[in-house]
Amino acid sequence: MNMELEALEIKIEQVLDLLHQARAENEVLKNRIAAADTERLDLRQKITAARQRLEVLMEKLPEES
């Protein structure tokens, strides 16, 4: 009986270790997603600004005859 309890304790410790690793990895992934979202929004703003500048430049071009 004592051996079974010790084996169960070892397995529980292994599960807890895996749980802690999964939580740490999850936190890293959440941070990466947040950084990617921030970068995506920044790029979207840059694209919008570039589009607006191009539209202004295109309006200044002489029309073709």
Secondary structure, DSSP 8 states (H G I E B T S, - for coil): -HHHHHHHHHHHHHHHHHHHHHHHHHHHHHHHHHHHHHHHHHHHHHHHHHHHHHHHHHHHS----
